[in-house]
Every structure is written in structure tokens, then in C-alpha cells.
Amino acid sequence: MQIQGIYAAIASANMDVAEAFYTQLFDREPDDRPMDGLIQWRNVAGANIQIFLDKLHAGSGRLTIVVPKMDDARRSLQQLGVNLVGESQGDYGHIAQMRDPDGNHLTLAEPPSQPFET
């Protein structure tokens, strides 16, 4: 099988609210709307993201976003009215949590300044 691309998909109960949130988060409008109930962003830091209308599964998604500096990400998110919670520091970087308007769980991860050694 030859793979041309992969999309991470997140369910939403309200596409207008989800689009506004992710447009601010990604700092750009969706790239396209291939069909009713689906919007997508291509090449968000190398990843492709789809938001699709699915009221039954909205809020059960998970997405990890790697950021270069957690403090910078925190400041940007605070300007959007989003606060990070559940921050923790470990051997392999710094993580913090947030939720989108549907309750989907988003984790921000700052890699360590030194490569992880096994």
C-alpha cells in the first residue's frame, strides 16, 4: 500500500464554534471544505487536521501539539482566552492540557532541551 497522506480527525457538535476555535489555534482559516460537515487544514507543522460533524462522538478526541516553548504557547493561548491546566515536567519535556469547545482533549508538549537518552 502506498500512503499519500494522513489526517488526524476530531469530532465536533458545532462546526461553526469548532472552526472559529481551530482557526485561532492554527492562526489561519481551513484549507478546504471537501463536503458538508467536514473542514480541514493541511500541513499544520507537517500534520493534516480534519474537524467533522459528529455530535455523538464530540468531546472524545485527543490531539497532541508539539510546541517549541511552553511559556510562549501559554501566552498565545491566554490571548485567545484559553488556559492550560495539568502542567507537568518530566524526563522527556513539559506537557500541559487544554480542551476545545467540544471537550476534546488537547495536550501541548514541549520537548526537552537535551535529547532523551535511553
Residue pairs with C-beta under 8 A, 6 or more apart in sequence:
5 48
6 48
7 40
7 48
7 49
7 50
8 47
8 48
8 49
8 50
8 63
9 49
9 50
9 51
9 52
9 61
10 18
10 49
10 50
10 51
10 52
10 61
10 63
10 100
10 102
10 104
11 51
11 52
11 53
11 54
11 55
11 56
11 57
11 58
11 59
11 60
11 61
11 102
11 104
12 18
12 51
12 52
12 53
12 54
12 58
12 100
12 101
12 102
12 104
13 53
13 54
13 55
13 58
13 59
13 102
14 101
14 102
15 37
15 39
15 51
15 53
17 101
17 102
18 39
18 51
18 100
18 101
18 102
19 30
19 39
19 51
21 100
21 101
22 30
22 41
22 49
22 51
22 100
23 29
23 30
24 80
25 80
26 41
26 44
26 49
28 41
30 39
30 40
30 41
30 51
31 40
31 41
31 42
32 39
32 40
32 42
33 39
33 40
34 40
36 53
37 52
37 53
38 50
38 51
38 52
38 53
39 50
39 51
39 52
40 48
40 49
40 50
40 51
41 48
41 49
42 48
45 66
49 63
58 102
58 103
58 104
59 102
59 103
59 104
60 104
61 102
61 104
61 105
62 104
62 105
62 106
62 107
63 104
63 105
63 106
63 107
64 106
64 107
64 108
64 109
65 106
65 107
65 108
65 109
66 108
66 109
66 110
66 111
67 73
67 108
67 109
67 110
68 110
69 110
70 84
70 87
70 94
70 96
70 108
70 110
73 84
73 108
73 110
74 84
74 96
77 83
77 84
77 98
82 98
83 98
84 96
84 97
84 98
84 108
85 96
85 97
85 98
86 95
86 96
86 97
87 94
87 95
87 96
87 97
88 94
88 95
88 96
91 112
91 116
92 111
92 112
92 116
93 109
93 110
93 111
93 112
94 109
94 110
95 107
95 108
95 109
95 110
96 107
96 108
97 105
97 106
97 107
97 108
98 106
98 108
99 105
99 106
100 106
